[in-house]
Amino acid sequence: MGAAAAAPPWFHLVPGDRPQVLAVARSALFEVTSSLYDELASGDPAAHAELAAAVPPADPSQFGDVGPLPPPRAISLNVAQACNLACTYCYADEGRFHGRSRKMSQAVARRAVDELLAGVVPGERGLVGFIGGEPLLNRPVVHATVAYAAERAARLGVGVGFSITTNGTLVDASDVTLFRSQPFAVTVSVDGGAATHDRHRSRHGGAGSWQATIANLRPLLDDPGLSRVSARATVTRDDLDVARRVADIAAAGFGEIGVSPARTGPDPSVVLRGPDWAKYLDGLVGAAEAELDRLRREGPSWGFQFSNLGNALGEIHRGTCRPLPCGSAYGYLSVDVDGNYATCHRTVGEDRFRMGAIGDLDDAARRAFLEPRLVDRQEPCRSCWARYLCGGGCHAEVDEVGREGCDMIRGWLDYCLSRYPVVRAELPELFPSIQEVAAP
């Protein structure tokens, strides 16, 4: 008879100048005395009982299943399964997803929008995203779909927002006008300054793309209108200096910058592995400390520039407690050029991630995908103190390469948890009240 599984950790000690305890299943953070911290660290049963009396552990079955599946509130339309760049780390095979280059028709896009908005109740908002490949290779469908979705949402009495992920090289004046005129989240793939960016983000002939990206985005960066423009940098193992990347992108005019590591891709020489994760964590912490220095110097009126830090501290402040890492297959789905649903934009074209099609959304497939991926149903997540802050990691990446990098995630969360009370005391304006956050 096998040994019983160990009980998941219900609290975590947060190191730092101000001793804290994280109540894991509540994502609630408490400051404690140094003596209690030391007693808890030593495993003192009396200290454990004292903590349990003050902060009763939450019901361990709180995330036993995914519950009723809602209609999706967000979709991404793969309007162009093609790209004008040849990035070395592209997980999407230059947007083709291991097929041929294709573009979505306006008819498919409209059907997807109709189905999305039909599931949005008055007072709420749906989100239509455009992705590729490079979505602006299919500019007519992007523009027409925005106009159609805005008109359709107004007729139904619901809200609609838009997003686009673009490399920026094709953005023209008409796109800038469109983005300014709507609540558009514009995410631009920018890896750093010119040399850093062009190392892995080149055109098919080998020429760099940085100059065109920055020049085309300049009008929108200077006057965003209703849009929110951010940069997303992919960090490769040949350059783990995150702080310099962020500084160079900020110098180019971006007010919001996020980074993510290259975990998958066709070129294994750029994918992080082994000892790279500790260096990447050092890079994140260095960028975070530079961000905090900037905020102290310039003031908090413009908010966080380094979004990795801002997002983490915001979720700690709100007490985010999630059994899944994202809305993939739950509140968000991606649509390919033929109108098939995939769990997310990373899994387009893969049968095992297909969730039906427009007009025939497969809720059984959604549930079958989500249930075994709840953090309390899989190891090592079930035994990890960070499980409800992390949510278990990107489904697509875990499926492809496993969970290498978990120590980095725990280290980053430890850093953010330890900095939270200090930052909140020094810069309280950065943290809205819980009531404000919870308001619709």
WOCORKA-V552791 format. One record per helix or strand. SS is the DSSP state (hx for helix, st for strand). FROM is the first residue (numbers start at 1). TO is the last residue. If there is no record, write none. Layout:
ss = {SS	SS}
from = {FROM	FROM}
to = {TO	TO}
This chain:
ss = {st	st	hx	st	hx	hx	st	st	st	st	hx	st	hx	st	hx	st	hx	st	st	hx	st	hx	st	hx	hx	st	hx	st	st	st	hx	st	st	hx	hx	hx	hx	hx	hx	hx	hx}
from = {11	20	24	28	34	45	74	80	85	102	106	125	135	159	173	184	194	202	208	210	228	242	257	268	276	306	307	328	332	340	351	354	360	363	375	381	387	395	406	428	434}
to = {14	23	26	31	41	54	78	81	85	103	118	131	156	166	181	189	200	203	208	222	235	251	261	270	298	306	318	328	335	342	353	357	361	371	377	383	390	401	426	430	438}
